[in-house]
Amino acid sequence: MTRLQDRFSADLQSEIPHLWRFARSISTSSEAADDLMQTALERALRNRAQYAEGTKLRSWLFAIARNAQLDEFRKVERRGHHVPIEEWYEQVTAAPAQEKHVELGDVAKSLENLRPEERDVLELCVFSGLSHDQIASQMGVAIGTVKSRLSRARQALAA
């Protein structure tokens, strides 16, 4: 390393605390400030040939950090905010539909196996939400008949 490069590296190291404070002041968190500072130092080392002697190193580093921050903002605007998968995955997952589909198929088969009068009473009670009195008057049977058909239908479905 030449003497000029040694001096640049020493001056750069002495500016690190100031650069970190500046990065922290324009960042949203300590982690973001660390990333910004690392980016600024990397760009400064990569472009040290562009650094003009006599320029204030701190101002040059702050300009690099500010530009890196603006680049990051632009990137976020283009891509949108990053949301870790852990934050949204549980909200969008659902239990496999196959089990429910099989269960519904079993229920449909069980309903088909019922006697028509039992199936009618069950459908009126469960799906239409009618009371026993309303079902009895609609079907023209006694309330006791409705209750016994409903009971037999439920037993058949449970079996």
C-alpha positions in Angstrom: 0.0 0.0 0.0 1.1 3.4 -0.7 1.4 6.1 1.9 -1.7 7.8 0.4 -3.7 4.6 0.7 -2.6 4.1 4.3 -3.7 7.6 5.2 -7.0 7.2 3.5 -7.7 3.9 5.4 -6.7 5.5 8.7 -8.9 8.6 8.1 -11.7 6.3 7.0 -11.5 4.3 10.2 -11.5 7.5 12.3 -14.8 8.5 10.6 -16.6 5.2 11.3 -18.3 6.4 14.6 -19.5 9.6 12.9 -20.7 7.7 9.9 -22.6 5.3 12.1 -24.3 8.1 14.0 -25.3 9.7 10.7 -26.6 6.4 9.4 -28.6 5.9 12.5 -30.1 9.3 12.2 -31.5 8.6 8.7 -32.4 4.9 9.2 -35.4 3.3 10.8 -33.5 0.9 13.0 -30.0 0.0 14.3 -29.9 -3.0 11.9 -30.7 -0.7 8.9 -28.1 1.8 10.1 -25.5 -1.0 10.3 -26.4 -2.1 6.7 -26.3 1.5 5.5 -22.9 2.1 7.1 -21.5 -1.1 5.6 -22.8 -0.1 2.2 -21.3 3.4 2.5 -17.9 2.1 3.6 -17.9 -0.5 0.8 -18.7 2.2 -1.8 -16.1 4.5 -0.3 -13.4 1.8 -0.5 -14.4 0.8 -4.0 -14.5 4.4 -5.3 -11.5 5.8 -3.3 -9.9 6.8 -6.6 -12.7 9.4 -7.0 -12.0 10.9 -3.6 -10.2 14.2 -4.2 -7.5 15.2 -1.7 -8.6 18.2 0.3 -12.2 17.2 0.3 -13.7 16.6 3.7 -13.8 12.9 4.1 -16.8 13.0 6.5 -18.9 15.0 4.0 -18.0 12.6 1.2 -18.9 9.6 3.4 -22.2 11.3 4.4 -23.0 11.9 0.8 -22.4 8.3 -0.1 -24.5 7.1 2.8 -27.4 9.5 1.9 -27.2 8.3 -1.7 -27.2 4.7 -0.6 -30.3 5.4 1.5 -32.1 7.0 -1.4 -31.2 4.0 -3.6 -32.7 1.8 -1.0 -35.9 3.9 -0.8 -36.2 3.7 -4.6 -35.7 0.0 -4.5 -38.4 -0.4 -1.9 -40.8 1.8 -3.9 -40.3 -0.4 -7.0 -40.6 -3.7 -5.2 -42.8 -2.8 -2.3 -42.1 -3.5 1.4 -40.6 -6.9 2.2 -42.9 -8.9 4.5 -41.2 -11.9 6.1 -43.0 -15.1 5.3 -43.4 -15.9 9.0 -45.7 -12.8 9.4 -48.3 -13.8 6.7 -47.9 -17.5 6.2 -50.2 -18.6 9.1 -52.9 -16.1 7.9 -53.1 -17.6 4.4 -52.7 -21.3 5.1 -55.8 -23.4 5.2 -56.4 -27.0 6.1 -56.4 -29.3 3.1 -59.8 -29.3 1.5 -59.7 -33.0 0.7 -60.8 -34.1 4.1 -63.8 -31.8 4.1 -64.6 -32.9 0.6 -64.6 -36.6 1.6 -66.7 -35.8 4.7 -69.2 -33.9 2.6 -69.3 -36.8 0.2 -70.0 -39.2 3.1 -72.8 -37.0 4.3 -74.3 -36.8 0.9 -74.3 -40.6 0.5 -75.8 -41.0 3.9 -78.6 -38.5 3.0 -79.3 -40.5 -0.2 -79.6 -43.7 1.8 -82.4 -42.2 4.0 -86.0 -43.0 3.2 -87.5 -40.1 1.3 -89.9 -39.0 4.1 -87.0 -39.0 6.6 -84.8 -37.0 4.2 -87.6 -34.5 3.6 -88.1 -33.9 7.3 -84.4 -33.6 8.0 -83.9 -31.1 5.1 -86.8 -29.0 6.3 -85.5 -28.9 9.8 -81.8 -28.5 9.2 -81.6 -26.6 5.9 -84.8 -24.6 6.0 -84.8 -24.0 9.7 -88.5 -24.8 10.1 -89.9 -25.8 13.5 -91.5 -29.2 14.1 -95.0 -27.5 14.0 -94.2 -25.9 10.6 -92.9 -29.1 9.2 -95.9 -31.0 10.4 -98.4 -28.6 8.8 -96.4 -28.4 5.6 -96.2 -32.2 5.2 -99.7 -32.8 6.5 -98.6 -35.2 9.3 -98.7 -35.1 13.1 -95.9 -33.5 15.1 -95.1 -36.9 16.7 -94.5 -38.3 13.2 -92.2 -35.4 12.4 -90.2 -36.1 15.6 -90.0 -39.8 15.0 -88.8 -39.4 11.4 -86.3 -36.8 12.4 -85.0 -39.1 15.2 -84.7 -42.1 12.8 -82.9 -39.8 10.2 -80.4 -38.6 12.8 -79.7 -42.2 14.0 -79.2 -43.4 10.4 -76.7 -40.5 9.8 -74.8 -41.2 13.0 -74.4 -44.9 12.2 
